[in-house]
């Protein structure tokens, strides 16, 4: 497992995937209230899913809330994500160009530490967001989500490789299994991609079957997993307290302790 780094330094425990909890509040007050509930549970990373935010079209408000989150988080890194609707996000009043402008503004504010942007977006938009994140020293996650099915393993390995080719700092793939075999396909693809690539990976199956991938993904090379702090942002997320116990148990077993 290649560790995720912040400003060149690995974060979290050695050889243990990071735990990230999402914030999905619709108002500034709700987002900050969620953070207050989540922080005592000591996640390694916070993700703000701004596509749930009612005032997403007001860039000044988004940036202001991002600064408030940064201050309140007390050093816990923040991922800024506006998940596209075609990859499982909420319906928002912004078009593609508006989303790019929002990412550029948030990057310029330096109020977050990571951004997540889908590889399915137009090449020129990916390049613009990548340029903004690099200019402001923010790490960029390039992601692929499939809420309908789990593609073949070769296709998933190719998605990880595509993210690295496009200049991602971290590659993410999340898919929906229809059987336990699909979970094995995802885990196998993470392992193969981790062997072949040079950047950290995030890989998971969603839903009930996929919950196991959130617990053992680190063994196969996934450097981060998502857990429920207060509210879930995707099906199959496990409460952070339960996930931490599972990760600790798996980690000790793999280490032979």
LINFEN-V604279 format. One line per field, one symbol per residue. psi: psi as a letter, one per 30 degrees, with the letter a starting at -180 (. if undefined). burial: I if it has 24 or more other ideal C-beta (glycine too) atoms within 12 Angstrom, else O. A space follows every 10 residues. Layout:
psi = ???
burial = ???
//
This chain:
psi = kkkkkjhfkk lakkgkkkkk klkglfleee eeeeeeeeef fhlekkkjif ffkehffjee eeeeeeeeee effhfkkkkk kikkefggll klgkaeeeee eeeeeeeffh flfllkkkff lkeeeeeeee eeeefghkkk kklkkjgelj lleeeeeeee eeeeefgkfk kkkklkkflf eeeeeeeeee eeeeeflglk kjklklaeef eeffegeeef gkfklklkee klflkfkkke eeeeeeeeee eeeefh.
burial = IIIIOIOOOO IIOOOIIIII IIIIIOOIOO IIOIIOOIIO IOIIIIIIII IIIOIIOOIO OIIOIIIIII OIIOOIIIII IIIIOOIIIO OIOIOIOOII IIIIIIIOIO IIIIIIIIII IOOOIIOIII OIIOOIOIII IIIIIIIOOI IOIOOIIOII IIIIOIIIII IIIIIIIOOO OIIOIIIIII IIIIOOIOII IIIIIIIOII IIIIIIIIII IIIIIIIIII IIIIIIIIII OOIIOIIOOI IOOOOOO
//
